[in-house]
Amino acid sequence: MKKTLHSQNDQFLLSSKGQLIGWGASDVKNLIANANRAKTESLNSKERITIRDAECIFAYEWLDTFVAQGVKEDVIKKLNSRIAHVRYHHVLMHSARGMPYWRHVANADQIDDPELAVTYGVAHLLAIGSFVNLKRCRMRSCQNFFIGRPDSKWCSKSCGSKYRVSQKRKRDRS
């Protein structure tokens, strides 16, 4: 039986026009898919792009930073500086045991551009440990991001198989 990595309490909430919007650890898959889309489709911010394309580019940039540099103090400072102006308010909620408690909820109406939205989401997913096993596929033609076991090298079985076949062909040629 698979054990879930995070509990329901690990989600964070946004408030927009009176509605509460939940975002949690399961959303890391969407963020990784967006980052991989930016790489696969060679999206860049110098061209005319849609808001969704911009979100994919920013997701790629953050994940690339995490894989290349790790989550160092300067990366945390960069995240904090970008989201520092977002205001929070308190919302009274019920816990699993039925007792009310306060939640800090960000005002999503202030998160008005794609870079800020992605940065805010990345910061919260980072805080709940969603990127612990973030990796980049070692297959040169792929290089997709994925969440895998500590010893994982490829994003899929097919990438691992292609890598092993190419290594065998190299050995056979020499």
KESE-397716 format. One record per atom (N, C-alpha, C, O): residue number from 1; residue in three letters; x, y, z. Coordinates in pm, whole numbers, plus 50000, padded with zeros to 5 digits. Atoms other than C-alpha are relative to their C-alpha. Layout:
BEGIN
   i  aa     u     v     w
 NUM ALA     X     Y     Z
...
# end
This chain:
BEGIN
   i  aa     u     v     w
   1 MET 50084 49882 50000
   1 MET 50000 50000 50000
   1 MET 50088 50124 50000
   1 MET 50182 50134 50079
   2 LYS 49922 49878 50007
   2 LYS 50136 50340 49904
   2 LYS 49960 50095 50111
   2 LYS 49842 50112 50141
   3 LYS 50024 49904 49893
   3 LYS 50171 50591 50183
   3 LYS 50007 50141 49941
   3 LYS 50100 50172 49865
   4 THR 49996 49865 50052
   4 THR 50086 50952 50105
   4 THR 50113 50077 50066
   4 THR 50143 50059 50184
   5 LEU 49887 49923 49952
   5 LEU 50373 51192 50139
   5 LEU 49956 50110 50097
   5 LEU 50024 50137 50195
   6 HIS 50045 49888 49918
   6 HIS 50173 51476 50289
   6 HIS 49853 49983 50038
   6 HIS 49778 49914 49969
   7 SER 50139 50008 49956
   7 SER 49849 51511 50478
   7 SER 49918 50113 49941
   7 SER 49973 50205 49879
   8 GLN 50089 49895 50048
   8 GLN 49550 51723 50389
   8 GLN 50033 50134 50066
   8 GLN 50011 50239 50006
   9 ASN 49967 49876 49930
   9 ASN 49668 51979 50646
   9 ASN 50116 50073 49934
   9 ASN 50140 50190 49966
  10 ASP 49886 49939 50065
  10 ASP 49969 52049 50426
  10 ASP 49959 50092 49886
  10 ASP 50045 50148 49818
  11 GLN 50039 49910 50106
  11 GLN 49762 52247 50183
  11 GLN 49998 50142 50052
  11 GLN 49981 50166 50171
  12 PHE 50012 49861 49961
  12 PHE 49766 52623 50184
  12 PHE 49881 50059 49929
  12 PHE 49835 50008 49827
  13 LEU 50123 49942 50051
  13 LEU 49476 52847 50116
  13 LEU 50025 50141 49947
  13 LEU 50111 50215 49997
  14 LEU 50003 49866 50053
  14 LEU 49422 53157 49909
  14 LEU 49856 50049 50010
  14 LEU 49762 49970 49999
  15 SER 50133 49942 49996
  15 SER 49130 53392 49944
  15 SER 49986 50095 49883
  15 SER 50066 50187 49867
  16 SER 50024 49914 50114
  16 SER 48990 53551 49631
  16 SER 49851 50030 49992
  16 SER 49769 49940 49973
  17 LYS 50139 49954 50009
  17 LYS 48670 53753 49628
  17 LYS 49907 49918 50091
  17 LYS 49795 49884 50052
  18 GLY 50079 50071 49901
  18 GLY 48544 53570 49939
  18 GLY 50004 49848 49990
  18 GLY 49952 49780 50078
  19 GLN 49989 50144 50018
  19 GLN 48620 53220 49806
  19 GLN 50136 49952 50050
  19 GLN 50237 50018 50028
  20 LEU 49874 50061 49958
  20 LEU 48884 52994 49964
  20 LEU 50044 49900 49894
  20 LEU 49966 49815 49852
  21 ILE 49944 50089 50101
  21 ILE 49109 52815 49716
  21 ILE 50110 49919 50066
  21 ILE 50205 49977 50120
  22 GLY 49898 50086 49940
  22 GLY 49311 52515 49839
  22 GLY 50103 49957 49898
  22 GLY 50073 49932 49782
  23 TRP 49889 50046 50083
  23 TRP 49649 52419 49701
  23 TRP 50084 49912 50087
  23 TRP 50118 49953 50198
  24 GLY 49924 50090 49914
  24 GLY 49846 52123 49829
  24 GLY 50108 49923 49926
  24 GLY 50141 49953 49812
  25 ALA 49887 50076 50052
  25 ALA 50122 51871 49773
  25 ALA 49969 49930 49868
  25 ALA 50059 49909 49787
  26 SER 50034 50067 50127
  26 SER 49932 51699 49490
  26 SER 50018 50094 49881
  26 SER 50032 50048 49768
  27 ASP 49984 49903 50109
  27 ASP 49966 52021 49287
  27 ASP 50143 50009 49949
  27 ASP 50168 50073 49847
  28 VAL 49862 49999 50047
  28 VAL 50342 51969 49258
  28 VAL 50009 49931 49864
  28 VAL 50094 49967 49783
  29 LYS 50000 50069 50130
  29 LYS 50267 51733 48966
  29 LYS 49968 50098 49887
  29 LYS 50030 50093 49781
  30 ASN 50036 49900 50100
  30 ASN 50102 52019 48776
  30 ASN 50114 50098 49977
  30 ASN 50142 50136 49863
  31 LEU 49888 49908 50011
  31 LEU 50393 52249 48849
  31 LEU 50115 49937 49920
  31 LEU 50174 50003 49834
  32 ILE 49895 50071 50073
  32 ILE 50643 51989 48724
  32 ILE 49960 49983 49853
  32 ILE 50043 49999 49764
  33 ALA 50047 50015 50139
  33 ALA 50430 51926 48413
  33 ALA 50015 50133 49925
  33 ALA 50054 50134 49809
  34 ASN 49984 49868 50063
  34 ASN 50430 52301 48341
  34 ASN 50147 50028 49970
  34 ASN 50180 50077 49861
  35 ALA 49857 49977 50020
  35 ALA 50808 52323 48386
  35 ALA 50051 49914 49884
  35 ALA 50128 49963 49801
  36 ASN 49958 50088 50109
  36 ASN 50860 52024 48155
  36 ASN 49945 50047 49866
  36 ASN 50010 50033 49763
  37 ARG 50059 49945 50124
  37 ARG 50627 52182 47899
  37 ARG 50083 50117 49949
  37 ARG 50107 50130 49829
  38 ALA 49917 49885 50039
  38 ALA 50838 52499 47901
  38 ALA 50128 49953 49931
  38 ALA 50172 50014 49833
  39 LYS 49877 50054 50058
  39 LYS 51148 52291 47825
  39 LYS 49971 49932 49867
  39 LYS 50039 49958 49768
  40 THR 50033 50078 50119
  40 THR 50987 52059 47570
  40 THR 49962 50090 49883
  40 THR 50002 50066 49769
  41 GLU 50047 49911 50107
  41 GLU 50824 52341 47375
  41 GLU 50092 50119 49978
  41 GLU 50062 50208 49899
  42 SER 49901 49892 50011
  42 SER 51128 52570 47413
  42 SER 49936 50138 50016
  42 SER 49964 50230 49939
  43 LEU 50064 49872 49973
  43 LEU 50916 52848 47557
  43 LEU 50104 50096 50058
  43 LEU 50189 50056 50137
  44 ASN 49915 49900 49936
  44 ASN 51098 53170 47639
  44 ASN 49926 50132 50010
  44 ASN 49836 50160 49930
  45 SER 50073 49877 49969
  45 SER 50989 53504 47776
  45 SER 50032 50113 49903
  45 SER 49974 50221 49915
  46 LYS 49967 49896 50097
  46 LYS 51143 53701 47488
  46 LYS 49900 50005 49885
  46 LYS 49895 50103 49810
  47 GLU 50102 50005 50105
  47 GLU 50862 53596 47254
  47 GLU 49866 50044 50057
  47 GLU 49851 50060 50178
  48 ARG 50137 49969 49957
  48 ARG 50496 53690 47267
  48 ARG 49937 49869 50048
  48 ARG 49926 49774 49971
  49 ILE 50050 50124 49940
  49 ILE 50343 53431 47503
  49 ILE 49870 50025 50076
  49 ILE 49835 50139 50107
  50 THR 50121 49992 49920
  50 THR 50022 53355 47689
  50 THR 50037 50001 50149
  50 THR 50152 49977 50185
  51 ILE 49977 50003 49855
  51 ILE 49985 53380 48067
  51 ILE 50038 49858 50043
  51 ILE 50126 49841 50127
  52 ARG 49967 50140 49965
  52 ARG 49991 52998 48088
  52 ARG 50143 49966 49961
  52 ARG 50214 49898 50035
  53 ASP 49862 50022 50042
  53 ASP 50316 52989 47889
  53 ASP 50097 50067 50098
  53 ASP 50200 50010 50132
  54 ALA 49915 49929 49904
  54 ALA 50464 53247 48127
  54 ALA 50010 49922 50130
  54 ALA 50118 49910 50188
  55 GLU 49998 50081 49878
  55 GLU 50364 53034 48425
  55 GLU 50089 49878 49983
  55 GLU 50160 49839 50076
  56 CYS 49914 50116 50027
  56 CYS 50537 52735 48264
  56 CYS 50147 50040 50004
  56 CYS 50230 49968 50060
  57 ILE 49861 49952 50001
  57 ILE 50855 52937 48210
  57 ILE 50049 50027 50140
  57 ILE 50160 49989 50176
  58 PHE 49959 49970 49862
  58 PHE 50862 53061 48570
  58 PHE 50013 49873 50083
  58 PHE 50103 49863 50167
  59 ALA 49988 50129 49929
  59 ALA 50799 52708 48701
  59 ALA 50132 49934 49961
  59 ALA 50203 49882 50048
  60 TYR 49873 50059 50046
  60 TYR 51090 52584 48489
  60 TYR 50119 50069 50067
  60 TYR 50212 50003 50114
  61 GLU 49888 49925 49941
  61 GLU 51319 52860 48620
  61 GLU 50020 49965 50146
  61 GLU 50134 49948 50190
  62 TRP 49986 50033 49858
  62 TRP 51244 52781 48986
  62 TRP 50051 49856 50018
  62 TRP 50142 49832 50097
  63 LEU 49957 50140 49985
  63 LEU 51279 52404 48947
  63 LEU 50144 49982 49953
  63 LEU 50220 49906 50013
  64 ASP 49862 50005 50048
  64 ASP 51598 52449 48746
  64 ASP 50095 50053 50109
  64 ASP 50203 49998 50130
  65 THR 49920 49944 49890
  65 THR 51734 52664 49031
  65 THR 50015 49899 50113
  65 THR 50125 49880 50165
  66 PHE 49995 50098 49889
  66 PHE 51645 52400 49293
  66 PHE 50091 49882 49965
  66 PHE 50169 49838 50050
  67 VAL 49919 50115 50039
  67 VAL 51808 52117 49095
  67 VAL 50147 50041 49986
  67 VAL 50237 49969 50030
  68 ALA 49862 49958 50027
  68 ALA 52118 52316 48994
  68 ALA 50073 50048 50125
  68 ALA 50189 50015 50146
  69 GLN 49935 49935 49886
  69 GLN 52186 52509 49317
  69 GLN 49961 49941 50134
  69 GLN 50032 49961 50233
  70 GLY 50055 50043 49872
  70 GLY 51982 52337 49584
  70 GLY 49919 50114 50060
  70 GLY 49905 50220 49999
  71 VAL 50081 49898 49935
  71 VAL 51767 52530 49827
  71 VAL 50090 50069 50103
  71 VAL 50086 50038 50222
  72 LYS 49905 49929 49916
  72 LYS 52030 52761 49966
  72 LYS 49937 50128 50052
  72 LYS 49828 50166 50011
  73 GLU 50052 49879 49936
  73 GLU 51985 53075 50172
  73 GLU 49967 50109 49897
  73 GLU 49866 50178 49912
  74 ASP 50027 49896 50099
  74 ASP 52009 53306 49868
  74 ASP 49874 49969 49917
  74 ASP 49805 50061 49873
  75 VAL 50122 50038 50072
  75 VAL 51732 53109 49691
  75 VAL 49878 50032 50086
  75 VAL 49777 50082 50036
  76 ILE 50110 49968 49908
  76 ILE 51509 53144 49999
  76 ILE 49978 50152 50005
  76 ILE 49864 50198 50004
  77 LYS 50012 49853 49999
  77 LYS 51583 53519 50010
  77 LYS 49932 50050 49873
  77 LYS 49848 50140 49879
  78 LYS 50061 49960 50128
  78 LYS 51489 53550 49643
  78 LYS 49849 49970 50001
  78 LYS 49769 50053 49958
  79 LEU 50143 50033 49988
  79 LEU 51158 53368 49705
  79 LEU 49928 50099 50091
  79 LEU 49824 50153 50055
  80 ASN 50063 49909 49903
  80 ASN 51081 53581 50011
  80 ASN 49987 50142 49947
  80 ASN 49885 50207 49968
  81 SER 50006 49863 50050
  81 SER 51165 53909 49840
  81 SER 49888 50017 49897
  81 SER 49827 50123 49888
  82 ARG 50103 49990 50103
  82 ARG 50924 53831 49558
  82 ARG 49858 49994 50058
  82 ARG 49767 50055 50002
  83 ILE 50136 50015 49945
  83 ILE 50626 53737 49781
  83 ILE 49976 50082 50126
  83 ILE 49871 50069 50188
  84 ALA 50008 49928 49873
  84 ALA 50689 53973 50074
  84 ALA 49879 50094 50010
  84 ALA 49827 50114 50120
  85 HIS 50109 49902 49994
  85 HIS 50414 54220 49981
  85 HIS 49860 49936 50008
  85 HIS 49762 50008 50028
  86 VAL 50131 50066 49995
  86 VAL 50132 53960 49978
  86 VAL 49946 50007 50143
  86 VAL 50014 49968 50238
  87 ARG 50063 49984 49869
  87 ARG 49894 54031 50266
  87 ARG 49922 49874 50037
  87 ARG 49866 49805 49952
  88 TYR 50072 50115 49946
  88 TYR 49743 53763 50487
  88 TYR 49890 50050 50093
  88 TYR 49898 50159 50149
  89 HIS 50100 49975 49897
  89 HIS 49431 53756 50698
  89 HIS 49965 49867 50066
  89 HIS 50004 49761 50018
  90 HIS 50036 50121 49924
  90 HIS 49289 53509 50949
  90 HIS 49862 49950 49960
  90 HIS 49770 50028 49935
  91 VAL 50129 50064 50025
  91 VAL 49011 53264 50877
  91 VAL 49983 49894 50107
  91 VAL 50074 49813 50130
  92 LEU 50030 50100 49899
  92 LEU 48850 53056 51150
  92 LEU 49949 49874 49930
  92 LEU 49856 49881 49850
  93 MET 50036 50126 50066
  93 MET 48826 52690 51045
  93 MET 49982 49891 50104
  93 MET 50019 49906 50220
  94 HIS 50016 50116 49913
  94 HIS 48733 52353 51193
  94 HIS 50113 49901 49977
  94 HIS 50150 49874 49863
  95 SER 49897 50103 50012
  95 SER 49005 52099 51265
  95 SER 49933 49864 49982
  95 SER 49810 49854 49987
  96 ALA 50053 50135 50016
  96 ALA 48964 51725 51210
  96 ALA 49927 49955 50126
  96 ALA 49833 49875 50119
  97 ARG 50067 50036 49873
  97 ARG 48866 51696 51579
  97 ARG 49881 50088 50030
  97 ARG 49817 50075 50134
  98 GLY 50117 49915 49982
  98 GLY 48599 51961 51535
  98 GLY 50026 50130 50075
  98 GLY 49934 50210 50093
  99 MET 49966 49878 49928
  99 MET 48780 52234 51726
  99 MET 50037 50111 49901
  99 MET 50110 50086 49804
 100 PRO 49963 49891 50090
 100 PRO 48805 52575 51560
 100 PRO 50145 50043 50021
 100 PRO 50199 50033 50131
 101 TYR 49864 49947 49993
 101 TYR 49148 52717 51481
 101 TYR 50018 50106 49892
 101 TYR 49941 50112 49796
 102 TRP 49971 49894 50095
 102 TRP 49297 53014 51294
 102 TRP 50091 49950 49890
 102 TRP 50188 49878 49917
 103 ARG 49909 50024 50113
 103 ARG 49450 52978 50948
 103 ARG 50039 50135 49943
 103 ARG 49957 50226 49933
 104 HIS 49953 49881 50072
 104 HIS 49661 53244 50782
 104 HIS 49973 49975 49852
 104 HIS 50020 49877 49795
 105 VAL 50038 50017 50139
 105 VAL 49520 53291 50434
 105 VAL 50047 50120 49920
 105 VAL 50022 50235 49958
 106 ALA 49949 49893 50086
 106 ALA 49687 53492 50159
 106 ALA 49886 50059 49917
 106 ALA 49793 49989 49877
 107 ASN 50096 49932 50084
 107 ASN 49487 53747 49969
 107 ASN 50040 49981 49854
 107 ASN 50132 50047 49806
 108 ALA 49964 50034 50138
 108 ALA 49496 53605 49615
 108 ALA 49974 50115 49905
 108 ALA 50028 50117 49795
 109 ASP 50026 49885 50087
 109 ASP 49361 53931 49473
 109 ASP 50127 50083 49981
 109 ASP 50136 50160 49885
 110 GLN 49873 49929 50014
 110 GLN 49713 54071 49530
 110 GLN 50100 49923 49915
 110 GLN 50203 49977 49876
 111 ILE 49910 50083 50081
 111 ILE 49873 53787 49335
 111 ILE 49952 50011 49856
 111 ILE 49878 49926 49807
 112 ASP 50060 49961 50127
 112 ASP 49810 53944 48999
 112 ASP 50086 49979 49876
 112 ASP 50045 50016 49766
 113 ASP 49923 50029 50121
 113 ASP 50090 53835 48769
 113 ASP 50053 49857 50006
 113 ASP 50067 49801 50114
 114 PRO 49961 50142 50005
 114 PRO 50211 53492 48654
 114 PRO 50125 49969 50082
 114 PRO 50132 49864 50147
 115 GLU 49877 50026 49924
 115 GLU 50558 53524 48810
 115 GLU 49971 49991 50148
 115 GLU 50021 49902 50217
 116 LEU 50034 49999 49858
 116 LEU 50415 53610 49151
 116 LEU 49918 49877 50038
 116 LEU 49941 49818 50143
 117 ALA 50084 50118 49972
 117 ALA 50154 53332 49133
 117 ALA 50085 49874 50010
 117 ALA 50068 49794 50102
 118 VAL 49916 50119 49999
 118 VAL 50414 53068 49049
 118 VAL 50096 50004 50119
 118 VAL 50116 49903 50186
 119 THR 49905 49987 49888
 119 THR 50664 53201 49305
 119 THR 49931 49971 50132
 119 THR 49988 49904 50218
 120 TYR 50077 50023 49878
 120 TYR 50398 53198 49577
 120 TYR 49972 49850 50016
 120 TYR 49990 49794 50124
 121 GLY 50027 50144 49994
 121 GLY 50298 52840 49491
 121 GLY 50126 49920 50026
 121 GLY 50124 49827 50107
 122 VAL 49872 50070 49981
 122 VAL 50660 52724 49470
 122 VAL 50046 50014 50146
 122 VAL 50091 49916 50205
 123 ALA 49957 49978 49862
 123 ALA 50738 52880 49811
 123 ALA 49923 49910 50097
 123 ALA 49983 49851 50187
 124 HIS 50080 50083 49910
 124 HIS 50451 52696 49979
 124 HIS 50025 49851 49978
 124 HIS 50031 49775 50075
 125 LEU 49970 50140 50026
 125 LEU 50522 52365 49809
 125 LEU 50138 49963 50054
 125 LEU 50159 49852 50103
 126 LEU 49867 50021 49943
 126 LEU 50885 52400 49911
 126 LEU 49992 49987 50152
 126 LEU 50059 49902 50212
 127 ALA 50013 50001 49853
 127 ALA 50782 52470 50272
 127 ALA 49939 49871 50054
 127 ALA 49969 49832 50166
 128 ILE 50061 50124 49951
 128 ILE 50576 52150 50297
 128 ILE 50077 49876 49955
 128 ILE 50034 49763 49978
 129 GLY 49914 50113 50035
 129 GLY 50854 51936 50151
 129 GLY 49967 49930 49870
 129 GLY 50008 49816 49850
 130 SER 50041 50064 50125
 130 SER 50706 51866 49809
 130 SER 50113 49980 49901
 130 SER 50100 49899 49809
 131 PHE 49890 50011 50095
 131 PHE 51040 51907 49632
 131 PHE 50119 49922 50055
 131 PHE 50229 49932 50002
 132 VAL 49890 50072 49935
 132 VAL 51247 51679 49858
 132 VAL 50078 49913 49902
 132 VAL 50201 49915 49904
 133 ASN 49932 50089 50094
 133 ASN 51327 51428 49583
 133 ASN 49987 50048 49856
 133 ASN 49974 49968 49763
 134 LEU 50006 49943 50135
 134 LEU 51312 51666 49285
 134 LEU 50130 49969 49927
 134 LEU 50239 49991 49980
 135 LYS 49884 50037 50081
 135 LYS 51545 51549 49009
 135 LYS 49976 50040 49856
 135 LYS 49864 50072 49816
 136 ARG 50007 49981 50143
 136 ARG 51622 51605 48644
 136 ARG 50045 49870 49934
 136 ARG 50146 49812 49974
 137 CYS 49968 50124 50071
 137 CYS 51625 51307 48407
 137 CYS 50141 50010 49941
 137 CYS 50178 50113 49884
 138 ARG 49863 50001 50049
 138 ARG 51980 51210 48315
 138 ARG 50013 49968 49852
 138 ARG 50122 49974 49795
 139 MET 49999 50025 50145
 139 MET 51884 51119 47960
 139 MET 50014 50136 49930
 139 MET 49928 50222 49944
 140 ARG 49970 49869 50060
 140 ARG 52037 51403 47754
 140 ARG 49888 50052 49911
 140 ARG 49863 50173 49908
 141 SER 50107 49956 50089
 141 SER 51751 51412 47506
 141 SER 49870 50030 50075
 141 SER 49776 50080 50015
 142 CYS 50122 49980 49921
 142 CYS 51493 51434 47789
 142 CYS 50017 50117 50097
 142 CYS 49960 50224 50075
 143 GLN 49973 49897 49899
 143 GLN 51613 51636 48092
 143 GLN 49874 50051 50072
 143 GLN 49874 50162 50125
 144 ASN 50121 49960 49930
 144 ASN 51257 51647 48237
 144 ASN 50020 49994 50151
 144 ASN 50102 49917 50201
 145 PHE 50001 50005 49854
 145 PHE 51200 51719 48604
 145 PHE 49907 49889 50043
 145 PHE 49811 49856 49974
 146 PHE 50089 50101 49943
 146 PHE 51046 51448 48819
 146 PHE 50029 49987 50149
 146 PHE 50134 50030 50197
 147 ILE 49982 50033 49859
 147 ILE 50999 51344 49182
 147 ILE 50021 49849 50004
 147 ILE 49937 49773 49958
 148 GLY 49970 50143 50000
 148 GLY 51163 51008 49241
 148 GLY 50072 49956 50126
 148 GLY 50106 50037 50212
 149 ARG 49924 50055 49888
 149 ARG 51334 50780 49487
 149 ARG 50139 50062 50000
 149 ARG 50185 50112 49898
 150 PRO 49865 49941 49994
 150 PRO 51677 50897 49607
 150 PRO 50098 49944 49897
 150 PRO 50189 50015 49855
 151 ASP 49908 50060 50096
 151 ASP 51850 50655 49368
 151 ASP 49951 50007 49855
 151 ASP 50016 49953 49766
 152 SER 50055 49989 50135
 152 SER 51634 50738 49063
 152 SER 50088 50090 49914
 152 SER 50140 50191 49960
 153 LYS 49919 49921 50093
 153 LYS 51819 50867 48757
 153 LYS 49920 50047 49880
 153 LYS 49957 50145 49815
 154 TRP 50078 49970 50118
 154 TRP 51551 50875 48489
 154 TRP 49855 50025 50038
 154 TRP 49805 49974 50138
 155 CYS 50139 49963 49972
 155 CYS 51201 51017 48475
 155 CYS 49903 49887 49968
 155 CYS 49791 49885 50019
 156 SER 50089 50110 50039
 156 SER 51058 50700 48320
 156 SER 50082 49877 49967
 156 SER 50204 49883 49950
 157 LYS 49933 50124 50038
 157 LYS 51138 50341 48240
 157 LYS 50054 50009 49858
 157 LYS 50160 49955 49827
 158 SER 49954 49991 50139
 158 SER 51165 50429 47872
 158 SER 50130 50080 49990
 158 SER 50217 50046 49910
 159 CYS 49874 49924 50002
 159 CYS 51437 50691 47940
 159 CYS 50114 49913 50053
 159 CYS 50225 49915 49998
 160 GLY 49898 50090 49947
 160 GLY 51628 50439 48151
 160 GLY 50039 49894 49898
 160 GLY 50156 49861 49883
 161 SER 49975 50102 50102
 161 SER 51594 50178 47877
 161 SER 50081 50059 49884
 161 SER 50176 49997 49838
 162 LYS 49927 49935 50109
 162 LYS 51709 50421 47605
 162 LYS 50145 50024 50041
 162 LYS 50237 50004 49961
 163 TYR 49865 49974 49951
 163 TYR 52010 50514 47818
 163 TYR 50083 49871 49999
 163 TYR 50197 49870 49950
 164 ARG 49927 50128 49994
 164 ARG 52111 50150 47875
 164 ARG 50030 49947 49860
 164 ARG 50138 49892 49836
 165 VAL 49978 50045 50138
 165 VAL 52068 50067 47504
 165 VAL 50112 50082 49937
 165 VAL 50200 50027 49870
 166 SER 49895 49917 50059
 166 SER 52284 50364 47402
 166 SER 50138 49966 50058
 166 SER 50238 49967 49987
 167 GLN 49874 50039 49938
 167 GLN 52553 50261 47652
 167 GLN 50049 49866 49944
 167 GLN 50169 49849 49919
 168 LYS 49962 50130 50056
 168 LYS 52551 49903 47520
 168 LYS 50051 50016 49858
 168 LYS 50150 49953 49820
 169 ARG 49956 49976 50138
 169 ARG 52581 50027 47160
 169 ARG 50140 50064 49998
 169 ARG 50222 50032 49912
 170 LYS 49868 49939 49991
 170 LYS 52880 50242 47261
 170 LYS 50105 49894 50031
 170 LYS 50213 49891 49970
 171 ARG 49905 50108 49963
 171 ARG 53048 49941 47424
 171 ARG 50023 49904 49882
 171 ARG 50135 49861 49858
 172 ASP 49990 50093 50112
 172 ASP 52974 49720 47121
 172 ASP 50085 50058 49886
 172 ASP 50155 49984 49816
 173 ARG 49922 49934 50106
 173 ARG 53130 49977 46882
 173 ARG 50150 50000 50032
 173 ARG 50234 49991 49942
 174 SER 49857 49992 49964
 174 SER 53456 49994 47077
 174 SER 50062 49868 50030
 174 SER 50181 49861 50061
# end
